[in-house]
């Protein structure tokens, strides 16, 4: 299983300025990706552009994948252009996750169609309910089709779909849907069974990501065995294969670093095999777990 | 001495200087560290859309790469084509970068002029002035009043541009084609517009082609040829001259290119430093030296080092 870390974008509580350090920590812990997510409820707080944030953390990191969660709404050609620039800055490490709730499902669907076309190599033309590209406005000199340039660094930019309005839009386009933190295993299973039914073997190459909250103490401590057991169960039940772990908001910096180390050294290793042998788990128990001792609530680890 | 920045990183992969886009952006982050180490004030990016060479279409995202590894260097856009963007999208991008990197973003904004770019976004080019005014009122005035966000400089030198900037108390970003003779009256017009609106004039920035020589006339002539060559493809394809593309109007194109060479800073590093000091007396607060060469083979890093030695004599020498 791939294991990543959710990094919220908010200008209010200082996490924006912590973003670079936290991205470096996630990479140092051996995690597979970071998920940069603007808060839906905080428009105008000045930190909501996940693609600018991705471009910012890219030069600070070398290998970790950077997933940028972008709400549908902006002109899709601009979303595509920003994503292409971020993908090139990161030398091909970007995942673009487009998000929309149920009310915005139509806009999300059209955004997906346009972003898919605009990040592909061929010139394209789009006529939709909301956008026309190119506009072919009489007063302009215009072309029949346009090419968005440059191309992404990757031959095909990975595009995921998130939000309550995203499951059917993802399925119709053969894309991965990201199960949200509030979506339980039962609903995720229903979604993926429907996708398998609709797409058949076409669904096999799709990653099956989910955001999952970690219940951690203020010191950043959590029950890694319980987390591993839950994720393993979801993996078996519906094929969860990319877990984006969300730590509680407001963790102090040392507590956050402690939690990320625990994810890297205790959670992720146990999820790299279907059934780690008992002697390996005993080794983790006796050698590794003492390095990351359980810390009492309110106590900051050294 | 005004602040001195370097520009313009266009991220182009031209026929004359092909480069993979990812390599160009990797070089951008290296150049940003280099510019900061040399003592330059800022590094400036540009924006265009839908062109074969991959000209950077999202300069604020590119500016994020400039600012993430540097600590004092500023990043500027020279210019961000604001009428092509919805104001909330442009504002969120800029505000995110300020939240991440601090007050180190200078947002030079311009109208844009190529029909195909407006058409790609479903906009009529004829609306560009109105869209610029609406965007400045929605974004820049708010940033100004709240004392946060990037510093905004309005690009151009027309009376309309000077009024647009002055009446809102925003800065200006003058193009390389503005002659020394017209510089004083242009800045005066801008200041009058600010005072008439009861505003304090903002920062005066200016782009200048710069080329380091040994001071000889032979190298000056070569520099003029190379500056013209470095602007040829862009001017020939993009500028509408007499209603046609520049390449179809060779005489007008040559005159356009002569504007670049006539107003360029060409000479030894000390001579260039002296000319920059004179711009200070004319009221220019920030000079952006055009040192990148997208269409000719010349190393901007060498030019940056040579000019930094004359401009910032107190800065520590770079280790070899």
Interface residues (C-beta under 8 A of the other chain):
Chain A: X9 X11 X16 X17 X19 X20 X46 X47 X48 X49 X51 X52 X53 X55 X56 X57 X58 X59 X60 X74 X75 X77 X78 X81 X82 X84 X85 X86 X88 X89 X91 X92 X131 X132 X133 X134 X135 X136 X137 X139 X140 X141 X142 X143 X146 X147 X148 X149 X150 X151 X153
Chain B: X11 X13 X20 X21 X22 X24 X25 X26 X28 X29 X49 X50 X51 X52 X53 X54 X55 X56 X57 X58 X60 X61 X62 X64 X65 X67 X68 X69 X85 X86 X88 X89 X92 X93 X95 X96 X97 X98 X99 X100 X101 X115 X116 X118 X119 X120 X121 X122 X123 X124 X125 X126 X148 X149
